[in-house]
Amino acid sequence: MALDLKPNYVRAWANMGISYANQGMHEDSIRYYVRALAMNPKADNAWQYLRISLSCASRNDMFEACDSRNIDVLQKEFPL
């Protein structure tokens, strides 16, 4: 897997989030997006994907953390 070869490759973490989201596994997708964003908080697309997954997972309680880009709160709630 790409993450085994290059664990610091942010795009691979985001791609895993996309893969999980496409399978309807939104809680898992959130964890991967949060990991990618912890590595690169300026990845605007990943923030958008994260918000969509939060919505699909009915985690509206985390919208504020997402919208304010509070990665610390998100990492505590969705560890990987």
N, C-alpha and C positions, 0 to 999 in steps of 0.2 A: 504494500500500500504506500502511496505517496508520502503519507505522514510518517511512516517508518523511515523512509529514505531522507526526507527533509522536514523534520518536525518544526522548523521555524518558517516554513512556507505558508504565509497567511492565507493565500488563495486556496490552498488545499483544505484548510480548516473550513473556510466559507463554502467551498464546494461540497464538503461532507454535510454541512448544514442544508444546502440545497437538496442534496440527495435524500436526506431524511425527510425534509418537508414534502418532497414529491411523493414519498411513500405514506404520507399522512402521519408521520412520527414527529409531531411538532415539538414535544418536550425535548427529544433528542436533538432536533435541529437547533433549538434555542441554545443548548449547551455548546454546540460547535460554533455558532455565530458569536456567542459571548467570548469563546476562546480566541477566535480570529480578531475580534474587536479589542481584546486585551492586548494583543500583539500590535495592532494597528488601529487606534481609535479614530483615525481619519478616513476609514473605509466607509464612505457614505452609503454605498449600495448594501453593505452588510447591515448597517443600521436599519435600512428600509426592510430588508429580508427579515431581520429580527422582529421588527414591529408586526409584520404580517404573521409570523409564526406565533408571536405572543397572542395575537387576536384569534388565530385558529385554535390555539390551546386554551382559549378563554382565560388568559392570564392578564386581564385588563388592569389588575392591580400593579402590574409592572410597566405600564405605559409611561408613567411619569419618569421612572428611572431611565427608560429607553429614550424618551424625548429630551431629557436633560443630559443624556449620554453619561449616566452615572455607572460606570463599569464596575465599581466596587460593590454596589448593591446587587447588580446583576450576577456577578461572580459568586457572591454569597448565596444567592437564591438558586443558581444553576451551576453548581460545580461540575467539572469534568475531570 
